[in-house]
Amino acid sequence: MFKKILEWLRYGSKRDGLVDYTDDNNFGSQAVYTPTKEDAKQASKETFIVFNPKLLDQLDSDFCVGYGSAYEADATEDFDGESGQGSGAYILACAKKWSNASVSAFGTTLLAGCMARVKYGVCNKEEFDYKIGKRNWFANFNNIPSKAHAEAEKHKAGSAWQLKIPWGMDKFDSIVSTLYHFKDKKVLIGTGMNAHRWTIVGYDKARDCLIRVDSYGKRTLNNGYGFVTREQARGLFTSYFVLDIERVLADILVQYDRKVVKTSGSPDCYLIKNGYKHSLVDEDIANSNGYLLAPYDKGKLTEIITRKDLDRIPLGKPLEFKGGKFEFVVRRICERNKIDLKY
């Protein structure tokens, strides 16, 4: 109730729209990547833009979540049609459907926009293109033509992730690090403030600012582009992004994140971290802050995982661990499980 009162005081009648909404069941991004201060320093050495989208205009609508999400889809998908772009109106209507929100309620949440892409996908702009004055018609999922749904099926996202801010890091550096880490996958980040959704596409070194894109074409900011300072970043909404990681794998990564695992039929064990399985003979594990101490004290590894689930997780690059802080723990667990330790 207290949270609802705060939302009303901050947004008034728009409290059912773009609020800082989170979901405890949503994936936290630390399971696929954890920003560090070192990563942030490396990422901010130069200006970079992950993707320059062709600008979209939401016109007289409150469809910023839909149009911003379309930018993210444009970065990773190859759409048919003359525009070669995804439909922001389609995403918005699907987000309303996913969240069971009223068609007439203002906007939608950032999470709903992400989950619309996961559940329904995105059709190309020509299949469901917003028209001025028809806001409620386009916000209604029931008005989407079957052809648009068939097209959208080709462009579903794998999973949605809530950007987690590690202890000792701030929002600004965490966003920069995450953008840079996933830049080859063309992953953009959705966030915003003051009941409006923004899309973060890069970092400007000269200004020491995040680069953002608006959803009003060239009518706002500097021809549709703007900057977010470190000070402004403190007030950003909880940020989200989507990855082409199927839900079944995402569930596994979240379940076993930061845990040491093994199968019942093998002595080999791995640390699940940052979206990969790392062999126990790994520098990252040997230098980790006690991940292996509790399992050793209990005389067993943290988790037993099925071979099928373990095989789904991509293998991280093994590194030498000799001289690591917890090398003795690695050695004793290997000895206990009769693992041949080689340098």
C-alpha positions as CSV (number, residue, x, y, z in Angstrom):
1,M,0.0,0.0,0.0
2,F,2.8,2.4,0.9
3,K,4.5,1.8,-2.5
4,K,1.2,2.5,-4.3
5,I,0.8,5.8,-2.4
6,L,4.4,6.8,-3.4
7,E,3.6,5.9,-7.0
8,W,0.5,8.0,-7.0
9,L,2.3,11.0,-5.5
10,R,5.0,10.7,-8.1
11,Y,2.9,9.9,-11.2
12,G,-0.7,10.8,-10.3
13,S,-3.1,9.3,-12.8
14,K,-0.2,7.8,-14.6
15,R,0.6,5.4,-11.8
16,D,-0.6,2.4,-13.8
17,G,1.8,3.3,-16.6
18,L,5.6,3.5,-16.7
19,V,6.5,3.0,-13.1
20,D,9.6,1.4,-11.7
21,Y,8.0,-2.0,-11.7
22,T,10.0,-5.2,-10.9
23,D,9.0,-8.8,-10.6
24,D,10.7,-11.2,-8.1
25,N,10.3,-14.0,-10.6
26,N,12.1,-12.1,-13.3
27,F,15.6,-13.1,-14.1
28,G,18.4,-11.1,-12.6
29,S,21.2,-10.3,-15.0
30,Q,24.0,-11.4,-12.7
31,A,23.3,-14.9,-13.9
32,V,24.6,-14.0,-17.4
33,Y,26.9,-11.1,-16.6
34,T,28.1,-9.3,-13.5
35,P,29.6,-5.8,-14.1
36,T,32.8,-4.9,-12.4
37,K,34.7,-1.7,-11.8
38,E,37.5,-3.0,-14.0
39,D,35.0,-3.7,-16.8
40,A,33.5,-0.2,-16.5
41,K,36.9,1.4,-16.7
42,Q,37.7,-0.6,-19.8
43,A,34.4,0.1,-21.4
44,S,34.7,3.9,-20.8
45,K,38.0,4.2,-22.5
46,E,36.4,5.2,-25.7
47,T,33.0,6.3,-27.2
48,F,31.0,3.4,-28.5
49,I,27.5,2.9,-29.9
50,V,26.1,-0.6,-30.0
51,F,23.5,0.1,-32.6
52,N,22.1,3.3,-34.3
53,P,18.4,2.6,-34.9
54,K,16.3,4.2,-37.6
55,L,14.2,6.6,-35.6
56,L,10.5,5.8,-34.9
57,D,7.8,8.2,-33.9
58,Q,5.1,7.2,-31.4
59,L,3.1,10.3,-32.5
60,D,0.2,11.1,-30.2
61,S,0.3,7.8,-28.3
62,D,1.7,6.8,-24.9
63,F,3.5,3.8,-26.6
64,C,7.0,4.7,-25.6
65,V,7.6,1.2,-24.2
66,G,6.5,-0.4,-27.4
67,Y,8.6,1.9,-29.6
68,G,11.7,1.7,-27.4
69,S,11.4,-2.1,-27.4
70,A,11.1,-2.0,-31.2
71,Y,14.5,-0.3,-31.3
72,E,16.0,-3.2,-29.4
73,A,14.3,-5.7,-31.8
74,D,15.6,-3.7,-34.8
75,A,19.2,-4.2,-33.5
76,T,19.0,-8.0,-33.4
77,E,16.3,-9.0,-35.9
78,D,16.0,-8.9,-39.7
79,F,12.5,-7.6,-40.5
80,D,10.7,-8.0,-43.8
81,G,8.8,-5.1,-45.3
82,E,9.8,-1.7,-46.8
83,S,10.8,-0.2,-43.5
84,G,12.8,-3.1,-42.2
85,Q,11.6,-2.2,-38.7
86,G,9.6,-3.8,-35.9
87,S,6.2,-2.5,-34.8
88,G,6.1,-0.6,-31.5
89,A,2.3,-0.7,-31.6
90,Y,2.4,-4.5,-31.7
91,I,4.7,-4.7,-28.7
92,L,2.5,-2.3,-26.7
93,A,-0.7,-4.2,-27.4
94,C,1.0,-7.5,-26.5
95,A,2.4,-6.0,-23.3
96,K,-1.1,-5.0,-22.3
97,K,-2.2,-8.6,-22.9
98,W,0.7,-10.1,-21.0
99,S,0.1,-7.9,-18.0
100,N,-3.7,-8.1,-18.1
101,A,-3.7,-4.3,-18.1
102,S,-6.7,-2.1,-19.1
103,V,-6.5,-1.0,-22.8
104,S,-7.2,2.6,-21.6
105,A,-4.6,2.7,-18.8
106,F,-1.6,4.9,-19.5
107,G,1.3,3.1,-21.1
108,T,2.7,-0.1,-19.7
109,T,5.8,-1.3,-17.7
110,L,9.3,-1.9,-19.0
111,L,9.1,-5.5,-17.9
112,A,5.8,-6.0,-19.8
113,G,7.5,-4.7,-22.9
114,C,10.3,-7.2,-22.6
115,M,7.9,-10.1,-21.8
116,A,5.7,-9.2,-24.8
117,R,8.8,-9.8,-27.0
118,V,9.5,-13.1,-25.3
119,K,5.9,-14.5,-25.5
120,Y,4.6,-13.0,-28.7
121,G,7.6,-11.6,-30.6
122,V,7.5,-8.6,-32.9
123,C,5.9,-8.2,-36.3
124,N,7.3,-5.8,-38.9
125,K,6.0,-2.2,-38.8
126,E,3.8,-2.5,-41.9
127,E,1.7,-5.3,-40.4
128,F,0.5,-3.2,-37.5
129,D,1.5,0.5,-37.9
130,Y,0.0,3.1,-35.5
131,K,-2.3,5.8,-36.8
132,I,-2.9,9.1,-35.2
133,G,-6.2,9.3,-33.2
134,K,-6.6,5.5,-32.9
135,R,-4.7,5.0,-29.6
136,N,-7.2,2.6,-27.9
137,W,-7.7,0.6,-31.1
138,F,-4.0,-0.1,-31.5
139,A,-3.6,-0.8,-27.7
140,N,-6.1,-3.6,-28.0
141,F,-4.5,-7.0,-28.5
142,N,-7.7,-8.3,-30.1
143,N,-7.3,-6.0,-33.1
144,I,-4.0,-7.4,-34.1
145,P,-4.4,-9.3,-37.4
146,S,-3.4,-13.0,-37.6
147,K,-0.8,-12.2,-40.3
148,A,1.0,-10.0,-37.8
149,H,1.1,-12.7,-35.2
150,A,2.5,-15.2,-37.8
151,E,5.2,-12.7,-38.7
152,A,6.0,-11.9,-35.0
153,E,6.5,-15.6,-34.3
154,K,9.7,-15.4,-36.3
155,H,11.1,-12.7,-34.1
156,K,10.6,-13.9,-30.5
157,A,13.2,-13.0,-27.9
158,G,14.6,-15.8,-25.7
159,S,14.4,-14.3,-22.2
160,A,14.1,-11.0,-20.4
161,W,16.7,-9.9,-17.8
162,Q,16.5,-7.2,-15.1
163,L,19.8,-5.3,-14.8
164,K,21.3,-5.9,-11.4
165,I,23.6,-3.4,-9.8
166,P,26.5,-5.2,-7.9
167,W,27.5,-4.0,-4.5
168,G,29.9,-1.1,-4.8
169,M,28.8,-0.2,-8.3
170,D,26.4,2.5,-9.5
171,K,23.7,2.3,-12.1
172,F,25.7,4.4,-14.7
173,D,28.8,2.1,-14.7
174,S,26.7,-1.0,-14.5
175,I,24.9,0.0,-17.7
176,V,28.1,1.0,-19.5
177,S,29.7,-2.3,-18.6
178,T,26.7,-4.4,-19.6
179,L,26.3,-2.6,-22.9
180,Y,30.0,-3.1,-23.7
181,H,29.9,-6.7,-22.6
182,F,27.0,-7.6,-25.0
183,K,27.9,-5.2,-27.8
184,D,28.7,-7.9,-30.2
185,K,25.2,-9.3,-29.7
186,K,23.8,-5.8,-30.3
187,V,21.9,-5.8,-26.9
188,L,20.4,-2.4,-26.0
189,I,19.0,-1.5,-22.6
190,G,15.6,-0.1,-21.8
191,T,15.1,2.3,-18.9
192,G,13.8,5.9,-18.4
193,M,12.4,8.4,-16.0
194,N,9.4,10.7,-15.5
195,A,6.9,8.2,-17.0
196,H,8.9,7.9,-20.3
197,R,10.9,5.0,-21.6
198,W,14.4,5.6,-23.1
199,T,16.7,3.3,-25.0
200,I,20.3,3.3,-24.1
201,V,22.5,2.6,-27.1
202,G,26.0,3.6,-26.1
203,Y,28.5,5.7,-24.2
204,D,30.1,9.1,-25.0
205,K,33.6,9.5,-23.6
206,A,34.0,13.2,-24.1
207,R,30.8,13.9,-22.2
208,D,31.1,10.9,-19.9
209,C,27.4,10.2,-20.6
210,L,25.2,7.4,-21.7
211,I,23.8,7.9,-25.2
212,R,20.0,7.5,-25.4
213,V,17.4,7.4,-28.2
214,D,13.9,8.8,-27.9
215,S,10.8,7.6,-29.6
216,Y,9.4,10.8,-31.1
217,G,11.5,10.7,-34.3
218,K,13.7,13.8,-34.7
219,R,11.2,16.0,-32.8
220,T,12.8,15.8,-29.5
221,L,16.3,16.1,-28.0
222,N,19.1,16.5,-30.6
223,N,17.4,15.0,-33.6
224,G,16.1,12.1,-31.4
225,Y,19.4,11.5,-29.5
226,G,20.3,12.6,-26.1
227,F,22.6,12.0,-23.2
228,V,22.3,10.8,-19.6
229,T,24.8,12.1,-17.0
230,R,26.0,10.1,-14.0
231,E,23.8,12.3,-11.8
232,Q,20.7,11.6,-13.9
233,A,21.4,7.9,-14.1
234,R,20.8,7.6,-10.3
235,G,17.1,8.4,-11.0
236,L,16.6,5.9,-13.9
237,F,14.0,3.2,-13.8
238,T,15.1,-0.3,-13.1
239,S,16.7,-1.3,-16.4
240,Y,15.9,-4.3,-18.6
241,F,17.2,-6.1,-21.7
242,V,16.5,-9.2,-23.6
243,L,18.8,-11.9,-24.8
244,D,18.5,-14.7,-27.3
245,I,18.8,-17.3,-24.6
246,E,15.9,-19.7,-24.5
247,R,13.8,-19.8,-21.4
248,V,14.9,-23.4,-20.5
249,L,18.5,-22.4,-20.5
250,A,17.8,-19.1,-18.7
251,D,16.0,-21.1,-15.9
252,I,19.1,-23.3,-15.5
253,L,21.5,-20.4,-15.4
254,V,19.5,-18.7,-12.8
255,Q,19.0,-21.8,-10.7
256,Y,22.7,-22.7,-10.5
257,D,24.2,-19.2,-10.7
258,R,27.4,-19.0,-8.6
259,K,27.1,-22.7,-7.5
260,V,29.5,-25.6,-7.9
261,V,27.7,-28.5,-9.7
262,K,28.4,-32.0,-10.8
263,T,26.4,-34.9,-12.3
264,S,25.8,-38.0,-10.3
265,G,27.6,-40.1,-12.8
266,S,30.9,-38.1,-13.1
267,P,33.5,-36.7,-10.7
268,D,33.9,-33.6,-12.9
269,C,32.6,-30.4,-11.3
270,Y,32.0,-26.9,-12.6
271,L,31.2,-23.4,-11.3
272,I,28.2,-21.8,-13.1
273,K,29.0,-18.1,-13.5
274,N,28.2,-15.3,-16.0
275,G,26.2,-17.7,-18.2
276,Y,29.0,-20.4,-18.6
277,K,30.1,-23.5,-16.8
278,H,33.7,-23.3,-15.7
279,S,35.8,-26.4,-15.1
280,L,36.9,-26.5,-11.5
281,V,40.5,-26.3,-12.8
282,D,39.9,-22.6,-13.5
283,E,41.7,-19.5,-12.3
284,D,38.4,-17.7,-11.8
285,I,37.2,-20.4,-9.4
286,A,40.5,-20.7,-7.6
287,N,40.5,-17.0,-6.9
288,S,36.8,-16.7,-6.1
289,N,35.8,-15.5,-2.7
290,G,35.1,-18.7,-1.0
291,Y,32.6,-20.3,-3.4
292,L,34.2,-23.7,-2.7
293,L,34.7,-23.4,1.1
294,A,31.2,-24.1,2.2
295,P,30.8,-27.1,-0.1
296,Y,34.1,-28.5,1.1
297,D,33.2,-28.0,4.7
298,K,30.0,-30.0,4.2
299,G,31.9,-32.7,2.5
300,K,29.9,-32.4,-0.7
301,L,29.5,-30.2,-3.8
302,T,26.9,-27.6,-3.8
303,E,24.4,-29.1,-6.3
304,I,23.8,-32.2,-8.4
305,I,22.7,-31.3,-11.9
306,T,21.4,-33.6,-14.6
307,R,23.7,-34.3,-17.5
308,K,21.1,-32.9,-19.9
309,D,21.0,-29.5,-18.0
310,L,24.8,-29.4,-17.7
311,D,25.2,-30.0,-21.4
312,R,22.9,-27.1,-22.2
313,I,25.3,-24.6,-20.5
314,P,28.1,-23.3,-22.7
315,L,31.6,-24.1,-21.6
316,G,33.7,-21.2,-20.5
317,K,37.4,-21.0,-21.5
318,P,39.5,-23.0,-18.9
319,L,42.4,-21.1,-17.4
320,E,45.3,-22.1,-15.3
321,F,44.7,-21.7,-11.6
322,K,48.1,-22.4,-10.0
323,G,48.9,-19.8,-7.4
324,G,45.2,-18.9,-6.9
325,K,44.0,-17.7,-3.5
326,F,42.0,-20.9,-2.9
327,E,44.2,-23.3,-4.8
328,F,44.3,-25.6,-1.7
329,V,40.4,-25.9,-1.8
330,V,40.5,-26.8,-5.5
331,R,43.2,-29.4,-4.8
332,R,41.3,-31.1,-2.0
333,I,38.0,-31.2,-3.8
334,C,39.7,-32.6,-6.8
335,E,41.4,-35.2,-4.6
336,R,38.1,-36.1,-2.9
337,N,36.5,-36.6,-6.3
338,K,39.5,-38.3,-7.9
339,I,39.9,-35.6,-10.5
340,D,43.3,-35.6,-12.2
341,L,44.8,-32.2,-11.5
342,K,47.1,-31.0,-14.2
343,Y,49.1,-27.8,-14.6
